[in-house]
Each structure stands twice: as C-alpha cells, then as structure tokens.
C-alpha cells in the first residue's frame, strides 16, 4: 500500500463457454481456480472475486439497459465495456461502503438503469469525475491502461482515505505476472501456454495445467508471486511430458480442437 490509499488489482475472466458442471457449493465461491467454462453463469468467479477483494480491504445483477442484448443495441455493440461495469457492480458489495466506477471505455452511463451499489460513475480524467471524489469510498477503475499511468489516475480521482481497485486492464506493460507498482493482486486469473495462473487474496499463487478435456490440475503453489517465465516453463514442460503435441484446447461435444 502506497500513501493512504489501498490499491488493488482485479483481473477477471470474461467467458461465454459451456460446461458440464454447474454447482458452486460455497457462498464465497470456494477455494482454488474456478470452473473456466461455467464460472460466469453460476457466479463462482463473481463470488470468489468479491470475497477476495473484501478480505484485501479488511487486512443487482442486470444493468437494465434498454434494448438488452439484442443485435444492434448499445450493449451488444460495446459488450466488453458494459461487462466490466457489470463486474464492478457485482463487486461493490464487498467494499462495505460507498462505491464508484470510472472507466476509459465507451460506456454511456445514462443508459444504465441498474447500478446497484455503485453510487457514482464517470470517465477517467474527466473534470466531473475528478471533482466528485469522496472520502472513504471504493473506486473501481476499469481498464486504466499500462500500469505506469495508474498512480496518476489515483492522484486525480482518489481521496487519501479511498480504496482504488484496478479492474480488468486490457493489457500489461510489465511483461510479467500482475504489476510492479505495489498494487495487491486481490484476484488474478491469467491464461498462459497450456494452462493458467490463479491467485485470490490472501491465498497462494497457483499454476495449473489445462488438460485436453478442458479440466485443470494444480501443479504447484507459490507463497510469493513467481515470474511468468517460471510458471510458463513449468506448465509447458509438464504438458509436453504428458501429452506431447496433443494438448490443444478442446470442446466436448463439438468433435475436436478449437
């Protein structure tokens, strides 16, 4: 934590794939990596991310947009941008206080009728959003860009007593896992060659291999954040040892590789 603001990094997975498992047995989403092909629909990812963020701070589902998901609607044209607002709304309850969302993406907030626990919204670096900053609020910042910009955005939008959450930044300039600016990786899920890296605060960092049938297996846990090079080599080598070249991504019921 730098200065008086708590800074968190949330990296969530957006997926619309199908699965054979749909039961999430825990209110907090359970421990370990979520079911990739069903975590969106049964809310396992949302539960895990909200639980992890709530723990990090302590140590309405539909956006109701006119036209909904129909082809040609505002939501269908900017699906990722509005999906990120959905995630902010789902996580707001874990903040246990006033929450706000700001974004760099093309979102028309006036069309959103269901903001849930998000009491204000705005565009990153806009004069209005900067002037509306409040003490002790949790600010979800959607896709703020490369991490070299994050501290400037914090200075512009967050009071010293605020919690600042980086949510689903579209790209990384660190060429590694997470960030190098001192932000706690509260919930992190990253695809790597032949597998995944997962971490939910305050848990360990975990390297998973993805098998040809789409299921995953934990290979190794780390007390501290490993390097991307280290986990990639571990997962890739294990995949080749077990499956040689026969571990591309498969979808059950569709007859072969994606």
N, C-alpha and C positions, 0 to 999 in steps of 0.2 A: 504494500500500500504506500503510495506516494502522497505527500501533503496530507490534507484531512479527508480527501475523497477516497472511498473504497472503489477499486477498479476491477471489474470482472470481464472475462471473455467467455461468450457463449457461442459455440459453434454447433448448430443443429442440422439434422439431415432432412431434406425435403424429398419425399418419395411417394409414388402412387402405385407401387407394385403390389402383387397379390401374395398370399401366403397360405399355409395350411394351419397355422397356429394363431389363435385369436384371444387367448385368455391371459390377462395380466393379473396375477394373484395378489399383488401388493398395492396398497394405496399410494405408495411412493414410487411405483414402477419397478421395484425390486433392484437388486444389485447386478452388476455385470452389464455387458453390452446388450442393447435392446434387440428385439427381433427386427431385422432390417426391413423385411417385406411386409410387416404389419404394424410397426411401431407408430405410424401416423394414425391409423384408423382406430386402434384400441387405446390410444392416448398414452402408451407406455413412454414414448420419448418426452411428451409434454410433462408427464408426472415425474420422470427422472430429472429432467432439466429444472423444473420448479423446485423439487426437493434439494437438488444440489445447490441452486442459487440461494435458496433460503438458508441453508447451512453456512454458505460462504458469507452471507451478510451478517449472520449471527456470530461467527468465530472471529362466461357467456360465449361461448364457442363461435357462433356465426357472427361475421362482421355486419350482416344485414345491409348489404349493398344492393341498391335497386338493379334489377336485371340478373342478379346472381351470377352463375357460371355459364349462362347461355352464350353461344358464339356471338362475337361482336360486342359483348358488354365490356364495360370498363374493367371489371375484374378479370375477364378472360384475356384481355389484351395485356394486362400487367400482372400476371398471376404470381410471379415470384415476389414482386414488390408488395402485393397485398398479403401474400402468405407470411412474409416477415412481420407485418403488423399483427396478423393472427397470432404468431408466436409471442410477440410482446404482450398481447392481451392475455394469453394463457399463462404467462409467467408473472404477470403483475401481482397476482395474489400472494406470491412468495415474498414480495418486498415488504409486506405488512406496514404499509403507509401510503402516502401519496406517490403516484407513479406518472411518468410522462414518456412519450415516444417521439423521437426525432429521426428523420431519415434523409438520405441523399437520393432516394429512388423516386420515380414518378408516381406518387400516390396523391390522389385527390381526397383529402380528409373530409371534405364536406359531403361526400357520398357515403361515408361510413356511418351507419346509424347505431351500431352496437360496439362501443369502445370499451365496455366492461369497466375494469378498474383503472384504465388509463384516463386521467383527468385532464390532460392537455396533450397537444400534438403539434408538430411543426417540422419545418425543413432545416437541415443542418446549416448553420451560419446565417440563417435569415435574421433580420433585426428583431422581428416579433418573437421568435423562439428564444433569442438571447435575452430579451427583456423580461420574459416570463419566468425565468429561473427562480426556484423557490428553495428555501432551506429544507434540509432533511427529506428530499424527495429522491426517488429512484428513477434515473433516466436511462431508458433503453435507446441506444443509438444504433440504428440499422445501417449496415454496410457503410462504415465511415471511411473505407479505403485503406491504403497502406498504413501500417502502424506508426510511421513517422509523423502522421497527422493527428493521431489520437489525443496527445497531450494538449495540442492547440484547441481541439474541439472541447475537451474537458474545461479548459480555461474560459472558453467562450460561453459555455452553456450550463456549467455546474457550480453550485454554491459549495463552499468548503465542507459543508456537512452532508453533501449528497453522495449517493452511490451511483456510479457510472458503469453501465453494462454495455459492452460491445457485442452486438448481436449479428451473427451471420455476415461477417465481412466477406466480400466477394472474392478477394484474392489476398495472398500473403506476400510480403516483400522480405520476409526473414529467410525464406527457403529452408525452413525447418519446421518442427512441431510448435504450435502455439505462437507465442510472441516473445520478444526480447525487451519489452518496455515495462516490465514489472506488473502486468495485469494477471490476476489469478485466473487460470483456466478452470472455471467452475464447471463447465460441461463441454466436453470436446469429443467429437466423433469425426474421424478423418479416414477416407479411403486411401489405401496405399496399394502397391502392386501385390496382388494375391491375398489381400487381407485388409485389416482395419486397425486403427489405433483409437482407444477409448479411455476417457477419464471423467469421473463425476466426483466433485469435491465432497468430502475430503478423502476420497478413495485413491488407490494407486493408479498409475498409468499401466495400461494393459495392451498387449499386442496379440491380435487374433489372426488366425489363418481362416480364409474362406474356402470351403470345400467345393468340389464340383457340383454338389446338390444344393448349394446356396446356404447351408448351415455353417456356423462358425465354431471355432475351438480356440480357447485361450492357450497361448503358447508360453507367455512369460509376463510377469508383473514387475513393475519398477517402483521403488519408493520415491525416486525423483524423476523428473522428465528426461527421457532418453533423447538421443538425437534421431532425426529422421533417417539418417544413413544407417544407424544401428538397427532400428526396428525393421526397416525395409529389407536389409540383408538377412535378418533372422527369418522373416516370414517368407521371403522369396526362396531362400535356400531350402527351407522345410517343405515348401510346396513342390519344388522340383524333385526333392528326395522321395516324396510320397507318390506324386502323380506325374512326374516328368512334364511333358508338354500338354497333358490332358486336364488342366485345371483352368480353363477359361470359364467365364460366367455362364451359368445355365439357368433356364427357367423350366421348372417341372410342368409337364403337360403341354408344352409347346414344341417338343420334339428336338431340342438341341441347343446349341450355343446362341447367346445373344450377340 
